[in-house]
Amino acid sequence: MIIQSKRVWVLGQFLEAQLEIENGTIVNVLAYGAKPVDEDYGDKRIVPGFIDIHTHGAYGWDTNDATEDGLRNWMKHIPEEGVTAICPTTITQTEEVLTKAVENVAKVVREGYEGAEILGIHFEGPYLDMKYKGAQPEQCIVKGTIEQFERFQNAADGLIKIITMATEQDDDFALTKYLADKGVVVSIGHSAATYEQASMAVANGAKSMTHVFNGMTAFHHRDPGLVGAAMRFRDTYGEVICDGNHSTPAALNDYYTAKGRDYAIMITDALMVKGLPTGTKVLFGGNEIELYPDGSAHLTSTKGLAGSTLKVNEGLKVLVEKALVPFDAALNSCTLNPARLLQIDDRKGKLVAGHDADIVVLNDDYSVEMTYVKGQKAF
């Protein structure tokens, strides 16, 4: 199959080009008009498939629900927003609930599914800080141990690829160093870490920070906190929720200006209320949340932000059109940068020969015209 457009994102620029696809892989990038095509997208933008590494659920289903049908339905429909790969994300709960959640993801991966590719599991909690727990249920927050994590990873068939944890609670960074050695990305989040503590965590193996600005110590010019660390550590990755609610467009601009084009990662942090009507109330981690008209989800008890219903293509629009982030930095943050963090940039995140044919065709209003997952039309 060959597709073409006058705007194909190759090497950080739009080129007039064709993409030749065989067996789910881009085998050739050709000059526009070089060969007869199967699909001509005119001047619509063709970009790499979006990767969302921090998302809890959608369409009334949550990763912690641990049902196969719910996960399969999510993967089948999420390409509607251009997502071609994903890390289903847990929320703090009891060991029993979390074990069932990761077992369910592992079973679906083993037995097969349609749609977006499951890259692994993002394990958010239960090793968090009480003060910065956000919507995470405090009764289930515990101190992390290597022994318990090994039980979770065994249940997950080794699929836990990212863990969000409060590294300042990790004595001598024992768990942090163990995870780094095993290739699991440690992301500092829901954390009371000081700037100095964050420095030591990164020096001992942490590679990223979770939903920067939210669930962490704030910036002050005489006490930079974890937000200051996220902005200062140029070669440390950092997720950010790009819905314009969790962080204003001005804050997003500040963050991307500090981080550059290579280390910021857009996430949705989407909850099960994504795709459901405004006003819907559901239980999330044992706490009731409500979906607001602006797409944000809030705890009904405190009115505090609990998560989003963001779509990645809409997040890209917020970054470029409202936060005025350069297009290449905005696009990298939902394609190449998460691939680099997970060390899969040898096959994902770029439109080059030899990479998976994960492709999004975007209209000028950022709506999705077509999504290909490994060369197959998924939307």
Secondary structure as GFF3:
##gff-version 3
##sequence-region A 1 379
A	DSSP	beta_strand	2	10	.	.	.	ID=ss1
A	DSSP	beta_strand	13	22	.	.	.	ID=ss2
A	DSSP	beta_strand	25	31	.	.	.	ID=ss3
A	DSSP	beta_strand	39	40	.	.	.	ID=ss4
A	DSSP	beta_strand	45	48	.	.	.	ID=ss5
A	DSSP	beta_strand	50	55	.	.	.	ID=ss6
A	DSSP	beta_strand	57	58	.	.	.	ID=ss7
A	DSSP	beta_strand	61	62	.	.	.	ID=ss8
A	DSSP	three_ten_helix	63	65	.	.	.	ID=ss9
A	DSSP	alpha_helix	68	77	.	.	.	ID=ss10
A	DSSP	three_ten_helix	78	81	.	.	.	ID=ss11
A	DSSP	beta_strand	83	88	.	.	.	ID=ss12
A	DSSP	alpha_helix	95	111	.	.	.	ID=ss13
A	DSSP	beta_strand	117	118	.	.	.	ID=ss14
A	DSSP	beta_strand	121	124	.	.	.	ID=ss15
A	DSSP	three_ten_helix	138	140	.	.	.	ID=ss16
A	DSSP	alpha_helix	146	155	.	.	.	ID=ss17
A	DSSP	beta_strand	160	165	.	.	.	ID=ss18
A	DSSP	three_ten_helix	167	169	.	.	.	ID=ss19
A	DSSP	three_ten_helix	171	173	.	.	.	ID=ss20
A	DSSP	alpha_helix	174	181	.	.	.	ID=ss21
A	DSSP	beta_strand	185	188	.	.	.	ID=ss22
A	DSSP	alpha_helix	195	203	.	.	.	ID=ss23
A	DSSP	beta_strand	208	209	.	.	.	ID=ss24
A	DSSP	alpha_helix	225	232	.	.	.	ID=ss25
A	DSSP	beta_strand	238	241	.	.	.	ID=ss26
A	DSSP	alpha_helix	249	259	.	.	.	ID=ss27
A	DSSP	beta_strand	264	267	.	.	.	ID=ss28
A	DSSP	beta_strand	281	284	.	.	.	ID=ss29
A	DSSP	beta_strand	287	291	.	.	.	ID=ss30
A	DSSP	beta_strand	296	299	.	.	.	ID=ss31
A	DSSP	beta_strand	305	308	.	.	.	ID=ss32
A	DSSP	alpha_helix	312	317	.	.	.	ID=ss33
A	DSSP	pi_helix	318	322	.	.	.	ID=ss34
A	DSSP	alpha_helix	327	332	.	.	.	ID=ss35
A	DSSP	alpha_helix	336	341	.	.	.	ID=ss36
A	DSSP	beta_strand	359	362	.	.	.	ID=ss37
A	DSSP	beta_strand	368	373	.	.	.	ID=ss38
A	DSSP	beta_strand	376	377	.	.	.	ID=ss39
###
